[in-house]
């Protein structure tokens, strides 16, 4: 869990989410795991919504 703790702390700090970052990351992971095609399918939803540049750096 140390890896996730550091990711959550970094995300919370970088985007000013604080303690809410953990809940947000958990929800994103849940959405990715339910999406047909996994992570690629999740990122394709961004692209099809016109947010093509957003997931590119990921």
Secondary structure, DSSP 8 states (H G I E B T S, - for coil): -HHHHHHHHHHHHHTT-TTHHHHHHHHHHHHHHHSTTHHHHHHHHHHHTT-TTTTTT-
